Amino acid sequence: MSLFIGLMSGTSLDGVDAALVDITSDAPPRLLATHGESMPPRLRELLWRLCHAGHISFAELAAAEADFSRLQARAVNALLEQQGIPASAITAIGSHGQTVEHAPTGHDGGPAYTLQLDNPSLLAELTGCRVVADFRRRDLAAGGQAAPLAPAFHQAVFRDADEWRVILNLGGFANLTLLPPEHDARAPLGFDTGPANALLDAWHARHLGGEFDEGGAWAASGRVDDALLERFLEEEFFHQPPPRSTGRELFNLGWLEGRLSGGECPQDVQATLAALTATSIALGIEMARERLDAPPIGRLIPCGGGAHNPDLLARLAGQLPDTPLEDSASLGWPADWLEAGAFAWLAWRRLEQLPGNLPSVTGAAGPRTLGGVYAP
């Protein structure tokens, strides 16, 4: 048994997920235990402000990074305590960090960049564990989008002998992985399809407060505005061929407000945003199938927070009536823990000097070993 801990905090800024994973070279990764630490309100507010800042204070950046790293350490130490495992039993922690901005094609002619707040030295100090971090910039240096990185992990845990599958991550933003069966020589394809929960959460918070639309109930109470949906879908991103990735730099409340006529009912806007998520995912799946000349998909496996949203899943089922949706837990990985598990696996790949990216997904010049190693 070789134990790794993966840490993930997504664009929803709701907390840190920690997954304890058993990883060996001769078997699929196995999830053993999990723990979540909620994001303290003051840290969430600070991170939210940094994610939307035109100019960033170095002092605020350092404070957010230190507090975020301490939150990660609490997640790790709580998981170890719950399982009765000493830090010395952990081969490494894989830390994604907290994305503040992701600009794989740069801004206004500037260089490509991606920024994840993280202090792996502090995390190693506070946990007594070796840490692997800074996974994205190596792919970026090789000309890739640095995202999504989970498809290589999806291939390791979900590839089937005969069936074509789509793994769909419904976090703040949606990304898909199209997995050919094992007998097929074609490489997996993955990319961001657009917003999943980011705009839904932001619009709900503006009008009703709270962090998200529980179960999609508010969206379900509204009516889809077809004209507004058409304006949403005019966004160039939805029609760009992969590789592609996105974030709040493009899809934010300003983007949404710029497409409103001014007379819309708020719950109708929420319903239309949910329809946008489902429609853009369906467009993405069709684009991926065309790209690989793939047959109909055998099953769609949702994961991430959106996998608990019945309204969103119903809209997806309506867009993809011939594609069964399957709970990822039935395949050994509960929906909430796949991304944390992916970074545990990526840490293992780094220590084994194995590539962590898929050039067919990110567009990098070739396979690259991702991440830097920080001793305890």
WOTA-V333022 format. One record per backbone hydrogen bond with DSSP energy under -1.0 kcal/mol. CO is the residue of the C=O (numbers start at 1). NH is the residue of the N-H. If there is no record, write none. Layout:
co: (CO:CO)
nh: (NH:NH)
//
This chain:
co: (2:3:4:5:6:7:8:10:14:16:17:18:19:20:20:21:22:30:33:35:37:40:41:42:43:44:45:46:47:57:58:59:60:61:62:63:64:65:66:67:68:69:70:71:72:73:74:75:76:77:78:79:80:86:87:92:93:94:98:101:103:103:107:113:115:115:117:119:120:121:122:123:124:130:131:132:133:136:137:139:140:142:150:151:152:153:154:160:164:165:166:167:168:169:170:171:172:172:173:174:174:175:176:177:178:179:181:189:191:194:197:198:199:200:201:202:203:204:212:213:214:215:216:217:219:225:226:227:228:229:232:235:236:237:244:247:247:250:252:253:254:256:257:265:266:267:268:269:270:271:272:273:274:275:276:277:278:279:280:281:282:283:284:285:286:287:288:289:299:300:301:303:304:305:306:309:310:311:312:313:314:315:316:320:324:327:328:328:329:334:335:337:338:339:340:341:342:343:344:345:346:347:348:349:350:358:358:359:362:368:372:374)
nh: (23:91:21:94:19:96:17:13:39:37:8:35:6:32:33:4:30:22:20:18:16:44:45:46:47:48:49:50:51:61:62:63:64:65:66:67:68:69:70:71:72:73:74:75:76:77:78:79:80:81:82:83:85:89:90:5:132:7:117:115:106:113:110:103:100:101:98:123:124:125:126:127:128:93:374:95:372:140:141:144:143:365:154:155:156:157:158:182:298:179:301:177:303:175:306:197:196:198:171:193:194:169:191:167:189:165:184:178:176:174:201:202:203:204:205:206:207:208:214:216:217:311:220:221:222:229:230:231:232:233:235:238:239:240:192:250:251:252:256:257:258:259:260:269:270:271:272:273:274:275:276:277:278:279:280:281:282:283:284:285:286:287:288:289:290:291:292:294:166:326:168:170:307:308:309:313:314:315:316:317:318:319:320:323:300:330:331:333:332:337:304:341:342:343:344:345:346:347:348:349:350:351:352:354:353:361:362:363:145:356:133:131)
//
